[in-house]
């Protein structure tokens, strides 16, 4: 007789890989996407104090900033300083604890739940692929627009031009571990952003590439 085992939640898999990363252990995370597509992420990068390409994002945040999917708080902590209040939000309790330990302000919260400063944030970050949160980039961009002040801007990290954009159900796993329960995620290529933004009352203000990473700033249409 076979024994059925439950798949771990995605959050528990992320927590596991963060524990490995902070312990200095190999912290590879595999994303199992639609149609058999897989993508391997080195989660050790998330716990570093900075990554090449971060500076362009940081330089554009000259006021109160909400870092969505902040993880261990790399960008939130870098933004914290005189005149640049920043708050990170993440669904992972481990990520929020690590962010706080490095001196960042962070809350365990879903971006679609009630958040402080609604309608008053000057900047909002969707870094490290977080435009994929929830698996519906249009819905996420509308939510970000609602959270922003009237003159606010969204700064998003994107997949390189020519990369297929997609949305769907994915699973994540660590080496030797079972894949997680499926959850919604998406990928948006830089050259697919403009029509997506326009369909959600935003427009692309600028795009840039830094250290091999692609980014864009958006504002209200």
N, C-alpha and C positions, 0 to 999 in steps of 0.2 A: 504494500500500500504506500503510495507516495504521500509525502507531507508537504502541504502548501505553506510557503513562507510569505509573509507580507513584504512588499517593497517598502524601503525606507522613504520618508518624506524628502522632498528636495532640500528643505531647510536643514534637516539632519545631515544630509550629505555635504552641504556647504559648511556646516559647523565642523564636521569631521575634517574636511580639507583645510579649514582655517587652523584647527588645532595642530595638524601636521606641519603647516607652514610656520607657525609661531615656534614650534619645537625644532625647526631647522631640518625637518624630514622632507623627503620628496612629496610634493603636493600637486600631482597632476590630476586634473579634473577633466573627464571626457563628457562632452555634450553629444548625446545621441539624437540627431535631428530627423526631420522628415526624409522619407525616401532613402533611408539608410545612411544619410550624410552624418559624419562624425567630425567633431572639432575638439582638439585637445588644448586646454588652458593650463598655464603654469600659475597656480594660485599663490605661489610664493611671491609673485610680483605684487599682490594686493597688500602684503604686510610691509613692503619696503617704504621708506620715507618719501620717495619720489620716483617717478618713472620718466624716461625721455619722452618728450611731447606734452608733459603736464603744464609747462610754463605758459603756453598760449591760452589755455583754459583759465589759469589763475590770473593772468594779466587782464582778462576781460571781465573779471568779477570785481567791480569797484564799489560794491555795496552789499546789503544783506543778501546772502546766498543760501539756497536750499539744495543740498546734495542728495539726490534721490538714488537709493541703492548704494549708500556710502561705504558699505563693507567695513573694513577696519579703520576707516576714517583718514586715509592718506590725504585726500584733497580737502576734506573738511578741516583737518588740523593745519594744513598749509595756508588756508584762507584766514584762519583765526588771527586777528590782530586789530590794531587801532583802525576804526572806520570800516572794518570788513567783518561784521558778525556773520557767522555761518552755522548752520544746523544740518546734521546728517540724519537721514532716516533709513532704516533697513528692517527687514522682517526677521533677521537672524539675531538672536540674543547674544551669541558669541561675538558676532561682528560689532554689535553696539557696545559690548563690554570692552573689546579691544580698542575701539575708537575712543571711548572715554579714558581708557588707561593711557593713551598717547596724548591726551589733553584736548580732544575734540568734544564738542557738544553733540550728542546723538540721542535719538529716540528709537525705540523698537516700534515701528509703525509701518503700515502699508500705505503707499502713496495715494491710494484711493479712499483711505479712511480720513477722519477729521485730523487736520494738521494745524499747528500754530501759524499765524501770519498769513492766513488765507487772503489772497488778493493784494498782498503787500510786498511780496518778494521781488527784489530788483533783478536777481539772477537765479536761474535754476539749472543745475548740472545733471546731464544724463551721460556720464562718462563710462568707460569700460564696457561698452555694449549695452548699457541699461535702457536704451531706447526700445529694447526688446521686452521689457518687463510687461507681463500680462498677456503677451502674444497678440496684442492689437495696438500697433503704433499710433493709429489714428485716435483711438480712445485715450491713450497715454498723453499725446500732444494736446488734446482738448483739456485734459485734467491739468496739465502744466500751464496752459494758457489761463485757466481759472485761478490758479495759485499765484500768478504773477501780478505785480502792479501794472498799471496801464502802459507804462513805458518800459516794462521789464523784458528780459530776453532769456531764451532757452539756449543753452550751449550743449550740443549733442555730439557724441563720438559715433562715427559711422563706419560701415564696411567700405573698403576701397571701391572706386568706380569699376564697373564691369562685374562685380560680385553679384550673384543672384540674390535678390531680396526675397524673403519668405516669412511666413508666420505659420505657427502650428503647435502641436504638442510635442514636447521633448522630454528626455530623461537625462539625468546626470549620474555619473558613477566615479568612484576612485578605484585604482588598481586593486583587484582582489575583492572588491565590494559589489553588491548587487545594484543594478540600476534603480534609480528612484522611481516613485510614482510619477506619472506624466504630469506636466504642467505647461502652461502657455508661455511661449517665447517667440521672438521674431528677430530678424536681421534686416537692416535697411542700408542699402548701398548709397554712397554719396550722390550718385547721379539719379537716384530715384526719389530723393527727398523733396524736391520742389513741388511736384504735383501732390504728394502726400501732405505737405504743409499747407498748400493752397486749399485743399479739401477740408482743412480743419482750422480755417481762419487765421493762418499764420503765413509768413513769407520768409524766405531765406535771405538774410541780410548779407552774409559772407560765408565762404568756405575756406578752409586752409588745411595744409598738410604739414605735419611736424614729426620728425623722427619716425617716418613711415606710418604714422597714424593720421586718420582723416577726421575732420571736425567741421561743424557748421554752427553759426549763430542764427537764431530765428527771432522774429518779433511779430507783433500783431499785424495782420494784413490791413 
